Amino acid sequence: MQATRRSFLSRTLAGAVVGGALAIGLTAAPAAAEALDDILKAGVIKIAVPQDFPPFGSVGTDLKPVGYDIDVANLIAKGLGVKAELVPVSSANRIPYLQTKKVDLVISSLGKNPDREKVIDFSVAYAPFFNGIFGPADVKVEKVEDIAGMTVGVTRGSVEDLELTKVAPPTADIKRYEDNNSTISAFLSGQVKVVATGNVVAAAILARNPPKKPTVKVLIKNSPCFVGLNKDEPKLLEKVNAILTAAKADGALEKISEKWLGAPLPKDL
């Protein structure tokens, strides 16, 4: 009888110990901290930015990063009330830096596609990035069919070359050049009437303040830039979106676009 009682008490005590341990474990496990809380507590946000892709990001004469993405990074940090710690990245390592928590955000001319959406989240669009047909203001081109019979410059093998080849009318005289500088020179010298290129290259032409300024005529392919952040960070995503949306509304983002791209934000951005 006593042996049975001792066995019962031992089992009861063991159960109590296990139950207590579970209870302690359940109450002691902290809730997963959100990135936004950590950022606000630290007073610093680490942001991946490009260093070799002007006008989105490059190294200035003072060896500090400058560009569209750098201005947007500082805009977001200011909106959060924290300091921006800029981390130079390449196209290859920008997403791994985010996933390994070396940075909190990626602002590096990042486009959105289904494969990337499986591993990271994206903000609302903050910058235009597109390929199109550009020409002087006095050249009338409203749709791709209008380049029939025109000389069109394009960089050989580029995305613009591939996309233009798909849609150009048969009578368009496409002249292919070996690099962007040659394509730019052909446009400025009048060898071609219009060029098929990216808005970044068009911005590079405008930076020279030439007499013949390229304006966008036809959009070929649109791939705007987004801020990248880790999944399951709803508070940070909501805050970044709110800052960018406000910057579109009050003209702050428009000023950045005019400064670095020489053009206003597209109305549908």
FENHUUR-V207970 format. One record per backbone hydrogen bond with DSSP energy under -1.0 kcal/mol. NH is the residue of the N-H (numbers start at 1). CO is the residue of the C=O. E is the energy in kcal/mol with one decimal. If there is no record, write none. Layout:
NH&CO&E ; NH&CO&E
//
This chain:
5&1&-2.3 ; 6&2&-2.9 ; 7&3&-2.1 ; 8&4&-2.3 ; 9&5&-3.0 ; 10&6&-2.3 ; 11&7&-2.3 ; 12&8&-2.5 ; 13&9&-2.8 ; 14&10&-2.6 ; 15&11&-2.3 ; 16&12&-2.2 ; 17&13&-2.6 ; 18&14&-2.7 ; 19&15&-3.0 ; 20&16&-2.9 ; 21&17&-2.5 ; 22&18&-2.6 ; 23&19&-2.5 ; 24&20&-2.8 ; 25&21&-2.8 ; 26&22&-2.7 ; 27&23&-2.2 ; 28&24&-2.6 ; 29&25&-1.6 ; 38&34&-1.7 ; 39&35&-2.6 ; 40&36&-2.6 ; 41&37&-2.1 ; 42&38&-2.4 ; 43&39&-2.2 ; 45&83&-2.7 ; 47&85&-2.5 ; 48&105&-2.8 ; 49&87&-2.1 ; 53&57&-2.7 ; 56&53&-1.4 ; 57&53&-1.3 ; 58&66&-2.3 ; 60&64&-3.2 ; 63&60&-2.1 ; 66&58&-2.9 ; 68&55&-2.7 ; 69&56&-1.7 ; 71&67&-2.2 ; 72&68&-2.1 ; 73&69&-2.4 ; 74&70&-2.3 ; 75&71&-1.9 ; 76&72&-2.4 ; 77&73&-2.3 ; 78&74&-2.4 ; 79&75&-2.1 ; 80&76&-1.8 ; 82&77&-2.5 ; 83&43&-2.5 ; 85&45&-2.9 ; 87&47&-3.0 ; 89&49&-2.3 ; 94&90&-1.1 ; 97&93&-2.2 ; 98&94&-1.2 ; 99&95&-2.6 ; 100&96&-2.0 ; 101&98&-1.6 ; 102&97&-2.2 ; 103&97&-1.2 ; 104&46&-3.0 ; 105&46&-1.6 ; 106&228&-2.4 ; 107&48&-2.9 ; 117&113&-2.2 ; 119&116&-1.3 ; 120&116&-2.4 ; 121&229&-3.1 ; 123&227&-2.1 ; 126&225&-2.5 ; 127&225&-1.0 ; 131&221&-2.8 ; 132&197&-3.0 ; 133&218&-2.6 ; 134&195&-3.3 ; 135&215&-2.3 ; 139&136&-1.7 ; 146&143&-2.1 ; 147&144&-1.6 ; 148&145&-1.4 ; 150&147&-2.3 ; 152&173&-2.7 ; 153&194&-2.7 ; 154&175&-1.8 ; 156&177&-3.7 ; 158&155&-1.9 ; 162&158&-2.1 ; 163&159&-2.7 ; 164&160&-3.0 ; 165&161&-2.2 ; 166&162&-1.0 ; 167&163&-1.1 ; 168&164&-2.7 ; 172&169&-2.0 ; 173&150&-2.8 ; 174&172&-1.1 ; 175&152&-3.1 ; 177&154&-2.5 ; 183&179&-1.9 ; 184&180&-2.9 ; 185&181&-2.5 ; 186&182&-2.2 ; 187&183&-1.8 ; 188&184&-2.6 ; 189&185&-2.3 ; 191&186&-1.7 ; 192&186&-1.3 ; 193&151&-1.3 ; 194&151&-1.7 ; 195&134&-2.5 ; 196&153&-2.9 ; 197&132&-2.2 ; 199&130&-2.3 ; 202&198&-2.2 ; 203&199&-1.9 ; 204&200&-1.6 ; 205&201&-1.9 ; 206&202&-2.3 ; 207&203&-1.9 ; 208&205&-1.4 ; 209&206&-2.1 ; 215&135&-2.6 ; 217&133&-3.3 ; 218&133&-1.4 ; 220&131&-2.9 ; 221&131&-1.8 ; 223&129&-2.8 ; 225&127&-2.8 ; 226&110&-2.7 ; 228&106&-2.6 ; 229&121&-2.2 ; 237&233&-2.5 ; 238&234&-2.5 ; 239&235&-2.0 ; 240&236&-2.7 ; 241&237&-2.5 ; 242&238&-2.0 ; 243&239&-2.2 ; 244&240&-2.5 ; 245&241&-2.6 ; 246&242&-2.1 ; 247&243&-2.0 ; 248&244&-1.8 ; 249&245&-2.0 ; 250&246&-2.5 ; 253&247&-2.1 ; 255&251&-1.9 ; 256&252&-1.4 ; 257&253&-2.1 ; 258&254&-2.5 ; 259&255&-2.2 ; 260&256&-2.2 ; 261&257&-2.8 ; 269&266&-1.6
//
